[in-house]
Amino acid sequence: MPTVRITATTAARQAIRHLSAGRGAPVMFVQSGDGRAGGTPMCYPDGEFLIGPGDVLLGEIEGSPFYIDRRLDHAWGEVTFELDVAPGGPEGFSLPAGLSGHFVTRSTTCAT
């Protein structure tokens, strides 16, 4: 069984449940930036972003999968991440976490 390397704050879990309920389906996340520095993961309706062999599943939050690019995963090692919500709008084509917030990823610990 794979190690789960993604957790979420209460605010992030509530935002995911709200987005999933509003769309009638789970959302998905793809981390492609520097999550250790408070990077913004991309958030899409589940299945609307192409996942390939170069992506690593870190785990699921509220039924929503969270992937990271394999090169970033390799560069960062066994970092554990936490998904949260921050003020402001989302970047790029990412779904917003709420009317005045976006998702943000931070590193929490390094597994040994």
Summary of the structure (lengths in Angstrom):
residues: 112
radius of gyration: 12.9
end to end distance: 17.1
largest distance: 39.0
contacts: 337
relative contact order: 0.28
helix: 21%
strand: 41%
